Amino acid sequence: MSTPAKHKKGAKKHYKCAIITISTSKYWQKEEGEADVADLSGEIAKELVTRDGHEVVFYTIVPDEEDKIHECVTKALNTDAEFIITSGGTGLTKNDITIEVVSKLLTKEISGFGELFRRISYDEVGTAAVLSRAIAGVIAQKAIFCLPGSPNAVRLAITSIIMLEIAHIMKHVQE
């Protein structure tokens, strides 16, 4: 048995997931009662997670505000979700604060996640990958992945990293 296969042996195959889109404009569209808020990144995340056999048990859109992000991540942690995927709020503008808010909550950071995400992003977007502030870590025996809000970034991270390693990650996170 190869080393990667040995590490994944005994890991559960299906997990429960929370998905949080962090976008002030989408949040206000939703709050103002727009029925069809276009959250392509959130829809892609839900589709890819469920296609891999996992269950989405929590989904919401929150604005780029520290207290709202903190409150929403805490709410997701208090559901039966075992891992969380956020998209948005990771850029370089003054309003992009997802990384700063979530970093304060982490008990452990999965350093290689952001590094690997930027490496594979480079193949698609070239040196613009340096703008990709993606992180992952552990909070209260749950994994959290913070992704850029671009639909392509969400797709890339979920298909090229998260779904390939979620069983392995969760096996260790829950030990």
N, C-alpha and C positions, 0 to 999 in steps of 0.2 A: 504494500500500500504506500503510495507516495505521501510525502510529508503534508502537503495541503489537504489531501483526502483524509489523512489520519487526524488532523486538527478539527475537521468538520464532522468526523464520525460522532454519532450520538447527539448531534445538535437537532433541535426541532426544525421542522421544515416551514411552518407557517406561523406568522406572528400578527399581532394587531398593531395598527399604525394610526397615528394622528398626523394630519397634514394642515399646515398653517401657511397661508399666503400673507405676506406683509407688504401692503400697498395702500397708501393713503387714498389715492384716487379710486381704487376699486372698493375700499371700505366705505367711502362716502356715497358712491353709486348705490351700494347695497343698502346703506342707511336711509337713503332718500327714496327707497322703494323700487328701484329699477329691477325688474324681474329677471332680466338676462344680463347679469354682470359677467363680462367676458374675462374669465380667469383661466386662460389657456395653460399656464404653468401648473396651477392647481389641478386642472382636469387631466393633464398629462401625468402628473404624479399619481393621482387616483387610479388612472387606467393602468399604468405600469406596475404599481404595487399590487393591485387586484389580479392582474394578468399573471403575476408570479405566484398567486395562491394565497396572498396575505389579505387581511380584512382591514378596511379603513373604518375606524370606529369614531373618529372625530375629524371634522373639517371646518375651518372658519377662515375669514379674512379679517385682518386687523391693520390699523394704521401704523405708520412709522413713528410711534411714540413709545418712549421707554416704559412707562407704566402699563400701557396696553399690551406691549410685547411680553413683558414680564408676567402680567396677569394671565395672558393666554397660554404661555408655555406652562405656567403653574397649573392652569386648568387642565391642559392636555396630560400633564404628569399625574393628575388625580383621576384620570380615566383608566380604563383597562388597557390602553395602548401600551405596547412594549417598546416601540420606537417612534420617533417624531421626525418628520421632514418639514423644514421651513423653506420657503422660497421668497426672495426679495429682501430689500433693505441691506444688501451687502456691498453696495457700491462705495464711491468715494465722496459723495455729496454730504453736506452737514446733516441731512435727514437720514442717511443710511447708517443705522445704529444697531441692526440685528446682531452683528458679531460682538459688539461691546456689551449688549444686554445679556446675551446667552453666555458669553465667556464668564461673566460673574457667577453664573449658576452652575457651571461645570465642576464636577468633582475630579474628573480626569478628562484631558483632551486627547483625541486620537489624532496626533500631529500629522501622521502620514496621509490622512484623508485630503487635507487641503493641498499638500504637496503633490499627491498623485492627481487630484482633480486639475490642478494647473498644468501638470505635465501632459495629460491627455487633451486638455483644452488647447494647448499649444498646437497640436496637430490640426485642429479645426480653425482656430482664430489667430494663430501666429502670436506675435508678441503682445497682443491685447490680452492674452491669458494672465498677464501680470496684474490686471485689474480685478481678477476673480478672487474675492475674499470669501472662500468657502472654508468652513470648519466643521468638525464633528467631535463628539465627546460623550461623556456619560454623566447623567444626573439621576440619582436615586435608582440605580440599577436599570435605567432605561437609556437607550442610545438616542442621540439627537444629531441630525445632519442639517446644517444651514447652507443652503444653496443660493446662488444668484437667481434673480427673478426671470431671467431669459428662458423661454420654453426650451431652447436648444441646450442650455446649461442643465436644466432640470432633467431632460431626457438623457443627456450624456452621463451625469452623475448617477442616476438611478440604474441605467442599463449597464454601465461600464464598471461601476464600483459597488454601489449599495446592494443591489439584488444579488450580485455575485458573492458578496461576503456577509450578508446579513445574518445567516445562520451561525457562521463562525464568530462574528462579533457578539451576537446575542448569547451564545453559549458561554462566553467569557464574562460578559456584562452581568449575567444572572447567576454566576457562581458565587 
